[in-house]
Every structure is written in C-alpha cells, then in structure tokens.
Amino acid sequence: MTGACRGKLLLICNDEFHGRDMSARDGADIDVRNIMTLFKRLHFNVIYHNNLTATVNTSLLLVVVVVVVVVVVVVVVVVVVVVVVVVVVV
C-alpha cells in the first residue's frame, strides 16, 4: 500500500511501575511492535514514548486535547461562515 501520511498516532506504553506493588508488563514490547507496524502500514506517523512519568503523561495528553479543541473550534467557525455567506448570497 502506498500513499500520503494519513495522520499521527501517539503511542504511550508504560510497562514498568516503580514504587508501586505492580510487576512489569511482560510482552508489552510485542504489543508496541505490532501496533507500530500496523499503523505505519496504514501510513500514520507513529510517535512512541515509553515509561513516561505521570506528570509527563498528563502534560502530553493535555497538549493533545488542546490541539483537538482548537481544530474543532476552527472547523465550527468555518462552517458558520460558509452558512452565513450562503444565506446572505441566496
């Protein structure tokens, strides 16, 4: 399959949990490899992070949410402008 990039995939895998009564997630590396292979074949740009702290996870996800909200607001504004132009012209 060939084609242009379809988007970005943010993949975060935490498989080590220091300071908690939890064991490492054996096999997580296999899951990561399979997911990355699948999305690369689907022409996504894969951004991978491993064992981030809770603070970094929260900050990274907050940035993603803000970007999504901005995109949605821009799309809504464009749709409203198009509707207003169509109504005024007709």
C-alpha positions as CSV (number, residue, x, y, z in Angstrom):
1,M,0.0,0.0,0.0
2,T,1.3,3.4,-0.9
3,G,0.0,6.9,-0.1
4,A,0.4,10.1,1.8
5,C,0.6,10.3,5.6
6,R,-3.0,9.9,7.0
7,G,-2.2,11.4,10.4
8,K,-0.3,10.9,13.6
9,L,-0.5,8.2,16.2
10,L,0.6,8.9,19.7
11,L,1.6,5.6,21.3
12,I,2.4,5.6,25.0
13,C,3.4,2.4,26.7
14,N,4.1,2.2,30.4
15,D,5.4,-1.3,31.2
16,E,7.4,-0.5,34.3
17,F,5.8,0.8,37.5
18,H,8.5,1.9,40.0
19,G,7.4,2.5,43.6
20,R,4.2,0.5,43.1
21,D,3.3,-3.0,44.0
22,M,2.9,-4.0,40.4
23,S,5.1,-6.2,38.2
24,A,6.4,-5.2,34.8
25,R,4.1,-5.9,31.8
26,D,5.8,-8.8,30.0
27,G,5.0,-8.8,26.3
28,A,4.2,-5.1,26.1
29,D,7.1,-4.7,23.7
30,I,5.4,-7.2,21.3
31,D,2.2,-5.2,21.5
32,V,4.0,-2.0,20.8
33,R,5.8,-3.5,17.8
34,N,2.6,-4.9,16.3
35,I,0.7,-1.6,16.8
36,M,3.5,0.4,15.3
37,T,3.8,-2.0,12.3
38,L,0.1,-1.8,11.7
39,F,-0.2,2.0,11.8
40,K,2.9,2.5,9.7
41,R,1.4,0.2,7.0
42,L,-1.7,2.4,7.2
43,H,0.6,5.4,6.6
44,F,0.4,7.0,10.0
45,N,3.3,8.9,11.5
46,V,3.9,7.0,14.8
47,I,5.2,8.9,17.8
48,Y,6.2,6.5,20.5
49,H,7.0,7.1,24.2
50,N,7.9,4.5,26.8
51,N,7.6,4.6,30.6
52,L,6.7,8.3,31.0
53,T,6.1,9.7,34.4
54,A,2.5,10.6,35.4
55,T,3.4,14.3,35.1
56,V,4.7,13.9,31.5
57,N,1.7,11.7,30.5
58,T,-0.7,14.4,31.8
59,S,1.1,17.2,30.1
60,L,1.3,15.4,26.8
61,L,-2.3,14.4,26.8
62,L,-3.3,18.0,27.8
63,V,-1.5,19.3,24.7
64,V,-3.3,16.7,22.5
65,V,-6.7,17.8,24.0
66,V,-6.0,21.5,23.4
67,V,-5.0,20.9,19.8
68,V,-8.1,18.8,19.2
69,V,-10.3,21.5,20.7
70,V,-8.7,24.3,18.6
71,V,-9.2,22.2,15.5
72,V,-12.9,21.7,16.3
73,V,-13.4,25.4,17.0
74,V,-11.8,26.3,13.7
75,V,-14.0,23.8,11.8
76,V,-17.1,25.2,13.5
77,V,-16.2,28.8,12.7
78,V,-15.5,27.9,9.0
79,V,-18.9,26.1,8.8
80,V,-20.7,29.1,10.4
81,V,-19.0,31.5,8.0
82,V,-19.9,29.3,5.0
83,V,-23.5,29.1,6.1
84,V,-23.7,32.9,6.7
85,V,-22.3,33.6,3.2
86,V,-24.7,31.1,1.6
87,V,-27.7,32.7,3.4
88,V,-26.6,36.2,2.5
89,V,-25.9,35.4,-1.1
90,V,-29.1,33.5,-1.6
